Amino acid sequence: MLPMNLSNLAYIDIDLHFKTFDELKMIMIKIGSKLNVIHCFASQDAIFLDGHRWKKFILQYLPDLKKFYLTFKDIIHNKYRHSIYSGELNQFATSFWIERQWVLEFTIIDEYISYSINPYRYIENSFFI
């Protein structure tokens, strides 16, 4: 079997459930830095919601990245509806994220909270608080 050449890969969906940030780094080193679009799905480890870590990672390993998608699902553990994530969400409101127009959104449904980072998209008649 011939080894696959992934150096020209432009788009990837990657499941990070039960993976660490260091494992993601190893994957990106093997793939190379030509990715234009990455879509990551994660849970379990709230380190994937560290905006400063993502910024450093993207600048170092993904310099050609144009679109970044991250979906992180969390369970709200108690009746007061607190998730396991206790970091600062405004890490995703720095100039790095704003210049790229990558926006953090979150949704709460029953006992789950979903954090998503997506490229900004205009939605007519939308209302933000």
Kinemage of the C-alpha trace (Angstrom):
@kinemage 1
@onewidth
@group {chain A} dominant
@subgroup {mainchain}
@vectorlist {calphas} color= white
{ca met a 1} P 0.000 0.000 0.000
{ca leu a 2} L 1.381 3.410 -0.994
{ca pro a 3} L 1.449 6.138 1.648
{ca met a 4} L -1.055 8.894 0.997
{ca asn a 5} L 0.327 12.333 0.214
{ca leu a 6} L -1.708 14.811 2.255
{ca ser a 7} L 0.474 17.860 1.695
{ca asn a 8} L -2.018 19.396 -0.779
{ca leu a 9} L -5.105 18.701 1.328
{ca ala a 10} L -7.243 21.873 1.465
{ca tyr a 11} L -10.245 20.802 3.591
{ca ile a 12} L -10.650 18.455 6.544
{ca asp a 13} L -13.365 17.394 8.982
{ca ile a 14} L -11.776 16.059 12.143
{ca asp a 15} L -13.383 14.335 15.110
{ca leu a 16} L -11.559 15.337 18.284
{ca his a 17} L -13.762 13.465 20.756
{ca phe a 18} L -11.432 11.722 23.207
{ca lys a 19} L -8.402 13.451 21.647
{ca thr a 20} L -6.052 16.013 23.153
{ca phe a 21} L -4.824 19.288 21.697
{ca asp a 22} L -1.363 17.716 21.411
{ca glu a 23} L -2.813 14.888 19.309
{ca leu a 24} L -4.363 17.504 17.026
{ca lys a 25} L -0.937 19.139 16.657
{ca met a 26} L 0.601 15.812 15.634
{ca ile a 27} L -2.116 15.287 13.020
{ca met a 28} L -1.574 18.769 11.573
{ca ile a 29} L 2.199 18.280 11.446
{ca lys a 30} L 1.662 15.090 9.419
{ca ile a 31} L -0.858 16.724 7.090
{ca gly a 32} L 1.013 19.957 6.520
{ca ser a 33} L -0.078 23.562 6.523
{ca lys a 34} L -1.953 24.000 3.239
{ca leu a 35} L -5.409 23.577 4.761
{ca asn a 36} L -7.903 26.297 3.786
{ca val a 37} L -10.874 24.923 5.722
{ca ile a 38} L -10.978 22.913 8.929
{ca his a 39} L -14.076 21.687 10.729
{ca cys a 40} L -13.451 20.219 14.184
{ca phe a 41} L -15.900 18.389 16.418
{ca ala a 42} L -14.937 18.114 20.092
{ca ser a 43} L -16.240 17.350 23.558
{ca gln a 44} L -14.886 16.179 26.894
{ca asp a 45} L -11.848 18.486 27.099
{ca ala a 46} L -12.682 22.184 27.569
{ca ile a 47} L -9.153 23.084 26.400
{ca phe a 48} L -10.691 23.079 22.915
{ca leu a 49} L -12.530 26.269 23.977
{ca asp a 50} L -9.293 28.127 24.691
{ca gly a 51} L -9.242 30.943 22.135
{ca his a 52} L -5.649 31.912 22.893
{ca arg a 53} L -4.448 28.360 22.294
{ca trp a 54} L -6.365 28.152 18.999
{ca lys a 55} L -4.901 31.475 17.854
{ca lys a 56} L -1.340 30.301 18.498
{ca phe a 57} L -2.067 26.929 16.881
{ca ile a 58} L -3.620 28.452 13.750
{ca leu a 59} L -0.811 30.977 13.298
{ca gln a 60} L 1.846 28.280 13.707
{ca tyr a 61} L 0.331 25.285 11.909
{ca leu a 62} L -2.418 26.630 9.620
{ca pro a 63} L -1.227 29.890 8.033
{ca asp a 64} L -3.401 29.410 4.900
{ca leu a 65} L -6.597 28.804 6.854
{ca lys a 66} L -9.571 30.779 5.489
{ca lys a 67} L -12.531 29.111 7.226
{ca phe a 68} L -12.513 27.690 10.722
{ca tyr a 69} L -15.379 25.705 12.211
{ca leu a 70} L -15.379 24.295 15.710
{ca thr a 71} L -18.290 22.552 17.386
{ca phe a 72} L -17.889 21.689 21.060
{ca lys a 73} L -20.695 19.959 22.946
{ca asp a 74} L -20.902 20.027 26.709
{ca ile a 75} L -23.290 18.643 29.305
{ca ile a 76} L -24.800 20.900 31.926
{ca his a 77} L -24.259 18.914 35.114
{ca asn a 78} L -26.570 20.346 37.714
{ca lys a 79} L -29.916 21.982 38.282
{ca tyr a 80} L -28.275 25.419 38.168
{ca arg a 81} L -27.292 24.755 34.536
{ca his a 82} L -23.532 25.302 34.801
{ca ser a 83} L -21.379 23.659 32.170
{ca ile a 84} L -17.914 22.229 32.767
{ca tyr a 85} L -16.394 25.142 30.821
{ca ser a 86} L -15.388 27.965 33.126
{ca gly a 87} L -13.067 29.917 30.820
{ca glu a 88} L -13.619 33.309 29.327
{ca leu a 89} L -15.663 33.268 26.138
{ca asn a 90} L -14.413 36.734 25.245
{ca gln a 91} L -11.140 35.066 24.173
{ca phe a 92} L -12.938 34.711 20.845
{ca ala a 93} L -13.663 38.453 20.642
{ca thr a 94} L -10.076 39.595 20.109
{ca ser a 95} L -8.773 41.242 16.946
{ca phe a 96} L -7.499 37.861 15.700
{ca trp a 97} L -11.039 36.436 15.580
{ca ile a 98} L -12.756 39.656 14.502
{ca glu a 99} L -10.388 40.260 11.558
{ca arg a 100} L -11.092 36.771 10.255
{ca gln a 101} L -14.823 37.166 10.951
{ca trp a 102} L -14.938 33.907 12.926
{ca val a 103} L -17.805 34.152 15.394
{ca leu a 104} L -18.537 32.239 18.609
{ca glu a 105} L -22.146 31.162 19.090
{ca phe a 106} L -23.701 28.947 21.709
{ca thr a 107} L -26.970 27.089 22.002
{ca ile a 108} L -28.576 25.476 25.040
{ca ile a 109} L -30.971 22.597 24.485
{ca asp a 110} L -32.149 20.628 27.524
{ca glu a 111} L -29.022 19.522 29.418
{ca tyr a 112} L -26.603 20.229 26.560
{ca ile a 113} L -24.744 23.353 25.571
{ca ser a 114} L -23.149 23.633 22.166
{ca tyr a 115} L -20.372 26.125 21.439
{ca ser a 116} L -19.722 26.824 17.758
{ca ile a 117} L -17.167 28.923 15.959
{ca asn a 118} L -18.130 29.666 12.383
{ca pro a 119} L -17.320 32.180 9.682
{ca tyr a 120} L -19.645 35.158 10.006
{ca arg a 121} L -22.729 35.019 7.824
{ca tyr a 122} L -25.354 37.683 7.395
{ca ile a 123} L -28.834 36.598 8.431
{ca glu a 124} L -31.588 38.952 7.386
{ca asn a 125} L -33.966 39.992 10.161
{ca ser a 126} L -31.724 38.534 12.837
{ca phe a 127} L -31.668 39.983 16.316
{ca phe a 128} L -28.715 39.791 18.683
{ca ile a 129} L -28.675 40.675 22.369
